[in-house]
Amino acid sequence: MNSSHLKMLLSEYEKKRMQAIYAAEKRKNDLYQMHPQLQKIEDEISKEAISVSKKILTCKDRSLLPELNKKINSLKKEKQSILSSIGKEESYLKPHYECEDCKDTGYITNSYECVMCHCLKQKLFNLEYNKSNLSNLEKENFEHFSFSYYSNEVNEEKYHSNISPRKNMEFIYKLAHTFIEEFDNPEKKNLLFTGNTGLGKSFLSSCIAKELLKQGKTVLYQTAPVMLDTIMDYRFGKDNSSKDIYDSLLNVDLLIIDDLGTECINNMKFSELFNIINTRLLNSNKVTKTIISTNLSLDNLFATYDERIVSRFVGHYHICHFFGDDIRFSIKS
């Protein structure tokens, strides 16, 4: 992990948090000026709580708590009634954080530990590893997905299938949504996208990534050549920061491996690729899923990779074959 990146992000988090708190105070003050009764109720709640707390501390008499709770609940109901009458909810008066899980601190604290929030992890991934690969999610998402780029023509000679490219894509599209909906089920399969370039494999991967990011999952994108070269650097001690990405490759919620088959392969890389794929399948601490995209056909995968790797694909991945005409030419025209 790059400490300068972390320091920069934490500084941004602090600014966001303070802005959210300031904006909430301004909303509250503006509303209380328009509806003074809300301010009176808020003051009364504080007054009652302070008064009883003092009595408990001095007299150690906790019998006052039920009466206090009764008064405070009554005041809160009165406050809620006023808010409802002016079309506001209680949340209107509270800070609106970008991440409600960590309240824009970057960390989640419970009784046992303080852990980095998924939102901060993802920002670090984006800065250090994903770079531009997940930077276009505003366009590459399901809202911009269209079946119109896929032909309705059934042409076995051209497409080597007895269904049309569009019908095939509709099936893959449903699989993608099922993958998202059942992501937390360790029994459900991963995804392997095969097919020629320009058929939407990377686009669909981005669509899935976008949905899972909205659910608070962490996503790491790597091309196969970069991923395996990084692992080699880690194994040979060439890059001190490589251990961070290696650990992330094993434990990130969703790993997207693009361009499998374009890497310069050797026995060590075979072993490392198998280790990444197999470890993510066997993770016991959390559910980790993988999407792999390749231009290689299934036959070529069998010819290129050893049986251990391909058996994982066959047994633990939905193999989705993309076919049709290059979408990029359709877009240009």
C-alpha positions in Angstrom: 0.0 0.0 0.0 1.3 3.4 -1.0 1.3 5.5 2.2 1.1 8.8 0.3 -2.0 7.6 -1.4 -3.6 6.6 1.9 -2.6 9.9 3.5 -4.1 11.8 0.6 -7.4 9.8 0.7 -7.7 10.2 4.5 -7.3 13.9 4.1 -10.1 13.9 1.5 -12.3 11.8 3.8 -11.8 14.3 6.6 -12.9 17.1 4.3 -15.9 15.2 3.1 -16.9 14.3 6.6 -16.7 17.9 7.9 -18.6 19.2 4.9 -21.4 16.7 5.6 -21.5 17.7 9.2 -21.5 21.4 8.4 -24.3 20.9 5.8 -26.4 19.1 8.3 -26.0 21.8 10.9 -26.9 24.4 8.4 -30.1 22.5 7.4 -31.0 22.1 11.0 -30.4 25.8 11.9 -32.4 26.9 8.8 -35.3 24.6 9.7 -35.3 25.6 13.3 -35.5 29.2 12.4 -38.6 28.5 10.3 -40.1 26.2 12.9 -38.9 27.3 16.4 -40.9 24.6 18.1 -38.4 22.0 16.8 -35.6 23.8 18.6 -37.6 23.9 21.8 -38.2 20.2 21.6 -34.5 19.5 20.9 -33.5 21.7 23.9 -36.1 20.0 26.1 -34.7 16.5 25.2 -31.2 17.6 26.1 -32.3 19.3 29.3 -34.1 16.1 30.5 -31.2 13.9 29.6 -28.7 16.1 31.5 -30.9 16.5 34.5 -31.5 12.8 35.0 -27.8 12.0 34.3 -26.8 14.3 37.1 -29.3 12.7 39.5 -28.1 9.2 38.6 -24.4 10.2 39.1 -25.1 11.9 42.5 -27.8 9.6 43.9 -26.9 6.4 41.9 -30.7 6.0 41.5 -31.4 4.3 38.1 -35.1 4.1 38.8 -35.4 7.5 37.0 -34.5 6.0 33.7 -38.0 4.6 32.7 -39.5 8.0 33.3 -36.8 9.8 31.4 -37.2 7.4 28.4 -41.0 8.0 28.5 -40.6 11.8 28.4 -37.9 11.6 25.6 -40.0 9.3 23.5 -42.9 11.6 23.8 -40.9 14.6 22.8 -39.4 12.6 19.8 -42.9 11.7 18.7 -43.9 15.3 18.8 -40.8 16.3 16.8 -41.5 13.6 14.2 -45.1 14.8 13.9 -43.9 18.3 13.1 -41.3 17.1 10.6 -43.9 15.0 8.9 -46.3 17.9 8.7 -43.7 19.9 6.8 -42.6 17.0 4.5 -39.3 16.2 6.2 -37.9 13.1 7.7 -35.5 12.7 10.7 -32.7 11.9 8.3 -32.9 15.4 6.9 -31.3 16.7 10.1 -28.5 14.2 10.0 -25.2 14.3 8.1 -25.5 12.8 4.6 -22.3 10.8 4.3 -21.0 9.4 1.1 -20.4 6.1 2.9 -22.9 5.4 5.7 -21.0 2.4 6.8 -17.9 4.3 7.9 -19.5 7.8 8.2 -16.7 9.0 5.8 -13.9 8.1 8.2 -12.5 5.3 6.0 -12.6 2.8 8.9 -15.3 0.8 10.7 -14.9 0.2 14.4 -16.7 -2.5 16.4 -16.2 -4.0 19.8 -13.3 -6.1 18.7 -11.3 -4.3 15.9 -11.0 -1.3 13.6 -10.9 -2.3 10.0 -10.5 -0.4 6.7 -13.9 0.3 5.1 -14.7 -1.2 1.7 -15.0 2.3 0.3 -11.4 3.2 1.2 -10.1 -0.1 0.0 -11.8 0.5 -3.4 -10.3 4.0 -3.7 -6.9 2.6 -3.0 -7.4 -0.2 -5.6 -8.5 2.4 -8.1 -5.5 4.6 -7.5 -2.8 1.9 -7.3 -4.0 -1.0 -9.5 -7.2 -0.3 -11.5 -6.0 3.0 -12.9 -8.1 3.7 -16.0 -9.7 0.2 -16.3 -12.7 1.0 -14.0 -12.7 4.8 -14.6 -15.5 4.7 -17.3 -18.2 3.1 -15.2 -20.5 6.1 -15.8 -20.9 4.9 -19.4 -20.0 1.2 -19.1 -23.0 0.0 -17.0 -26.3 -1.7 -17.5 -28.1 1.6 -18.2 -26.1 1.8 -21.4 -26.2 -1.8 -22.3 -28.1 -2.5 -25.5 -29.0 -5.8 -27.3 -29.3 -3.8 -30.6 -25.7 -4.4 -31.3 -26.3 -8.2 -31.6 -27.8 -9.6 -34.7 -31.1 -11.6 -34.7 -29.8 -13.7 -37.6 -29.4 -17.4 -37.1 -26.4 -18.4 -39.2 -24.7 -21.6 -38.2 -22.0 -21.4 -40.8 -21.1 -17.8 -39.8 -21.5 -18.0 -36.0 -21.1 -21.8 -35.4 -24.3 -21.8 -33.3 -27.9 -22.7 -33.8 -29.1 -19.5 -32.1 -28.6 -15.9 -33.0 -26.0 -13.6 -31.3 -28.8 -11.6 -29.7 -30.5 -14.7 -28.2 -27.1 -15.8 -26.9 -26.4 -12.4 -25.4 -29.8 -12.4 -23.7 -28.8 -15.6 -22.0 -25.4 -14.3 -20.9 -27.1 -11.1 -19.7 -29.4 -13.1 -17.4 -26.4 -15.1 -16.1 -24.6 -11.8 -15.3 -27.6 -10.6 -13.2 -27.9 -13.9 -11.5 -24.2 -13.7 -10.7 -24.8 -10.3 -9.0 -27.9 -11.3 -7.1 -26.3 -14.5 -5.8 -22.8 -13.1 -5.3 -22.7 -13.9 -1.6 -23.5 -17.6 -2.1 -20.2 -19.5 -2.2 -21.9 -22.4 -4.1 -22.7 -20.2 -7.1 -20.3 -20.2 -10.0 -17.8 -17.6 -11.3 -17.9 -16.3 -14.9 -15.6 -17.0 -17.8 -16.2 -14.9 -20.9 -14.7 -16.2 -24.2 -14.9 -14.9 -27.7 -13.3 -12.6 -30.2 -12.5 -9.0 -29.5 -15.2 -6.3 -29.8 -18.1 -8.4 -28.6 -18.7 -6.8 -25.3 -16.8 -9.0 -22.8 -15.0 -6.2 -21.1 -18.1 -4.0 -21.2 -20.3 -6.6 -19.4 -17.5 -7.1 -16.8 -17.7 -3.3 -16.1 -21.5 -3.5 -15.9 -21.2 -6.2 -13.2 -18.4 -4.3 -11.4 -20.6 -1.2 -11.3 -23.5 -3.0 -9.6 -21.3 -4.8 -7.1 -19.5 -1.5 -6.2 -23.0 -0.1 -5.5 -23.5 -3.0 -3.0 -20.3 -2.1 -1.2 -18.2 -4.9 -2.7 -14.5 -4.3 -3.6 -13.4 -4.8 -7.2 -9.9 -5.3 -8.5 -9.2 -5.3 -12.3 -6.1 -6.7 -13.8 -5.0 -7.9 -17.2 -3.5 -11.3 -17.1 0.0 -10.1 -18.3 0.2 -7.3 -15.7 -1.1 -9.5 -12.9 1.3 -12.4 -13.5 4.3 -10.0 -14.0 3.4 -8.3 -10.7 3.3 -11.7 -9.0 6.7 -12.6 -10.4 8.1 -9.3 -9.1 6.7 -10.1 -5.7 8.2 -13.7 -5.8 11.6 -12.4 -6.8 11.5 -9.4 -4.4 11.7 -6.8 -7.1 8.9 -4.6 -5.8 8.2 -4.2 -2.1 4.6 -3.1 -2.7 3.8 -6.2 -4.7 2.8 -8.1 -1.5 -0.1 -5.7 -1.1 -1.5 -6.5 -4.5 -0.8 -10.2 -4.2 -2.9 -10.3 -1.0 -5.6 -8.3 -2.7 -5.7 -10.7 -5.6 -6.4 -13.5 -3.2 -9.0 -11.6 -1.1 -10.7 -8.9 -3.0 -14.5 -9.5 -3.3 -14.5 -9.5 -7.1 -11.4 -10.0 -9.2 -11.6 -9.3 -12.9 -8.8 -10.9 -15.0 -8.9 -9.6 -18.5 -7.0 -10.7 -21.6 -6.2 -14.2 -20.4 -4.1 -15.9 -23.0 -2.1 -12.8 -24.0 0.5 -13.3 -21.3 4.0 -14.8 -21.9 3.5 -18.1 -20.1 5.9 -20.4 -18.3 5.7 -23.0 -15.6 6.0 -20.5 -12.8 3.2 -18.4 -14.2 1.1 -21.5 -14.7 1.5 -22.3 -11.0 0.8 -18.7 -9.9 -2.3 -18.5 -12.1 -3.6 -21.8 -10.6 -2.9 -20.6 -7.1 -4.9 -17.3 -7.6 -7.8 -19.1 -9.2 -7.8 -22.0 -6.7 -7.3 -20.0 -3.5 -10.2 -17.7 -4.4 -12.4 -20.7 -4.9 -11.4 -22.1 -1.5 -11.4 -19.0 0.6 -13.0 -19.8 3.9 -13.1 -16.4 5.5 -15.2 -14.7 2.9 -16.8 -15.2 -0.5 -14.5 -14.2 -3.3 -15.7 -14.4 -7.0 -13.8 -14.0 -10.2 -14.6 -13.0 -13.8 -12.1 -14.1 -16.4 -12.2 -12.7 -20.0 -10.3 -14.2 -22.9 -10.2 -14.2 -26.7 -9.3 -17.9 -26.6 -11.9 -20.5 -27.5 -12.5 -23.3 -25.1 -10.4 -25.7 -27.2 -7.6 -23.2 -27.2 -7.8 -22.9 -23.4 -7.5 -26.6 -23.1 -4.5 -26.5 -25.4 -2.8 -23.6 -23.6 -3.3 -24.3 -19.9 -2.7 -27.4 -17.9 -5.5 -29.7 -16.7 -5.6 -28.3 -13.2 -6.5 -24.8 -14.4 -9.0 -25.8 -17.1 -10.7 -28.2 -14.7 -11.4 -25.3 -12.4 -12.9 -23.4 -15.3 -15.2 -26.3 -16.2 -16.2 -27.1 -12.7 -16.5 -23.7 -11.1 -17.3 -21.2 -13.9 -20.2 -20.5 -16.2 -18.5 -20.5 -19.6 -20.1 -17.8 -21.7 -19.2 -17.8 -25.3 -19.6 -14.4 -27.0 -20.2 -14.4 -30.8 -21.4 -12.0 -33.4 -20.1 -9.0 -35.3 -17.6 -6.6 -33.9 -19.6 -4.0 -31.9 -16.9 -1.4 -32.4 -17.7 -1.1 -36.1 -21.4 -0.8 -35.4 -20.7 2.1 -33.0 -18.5 3.9 -35.5 -21.0 3.6 -38.2 
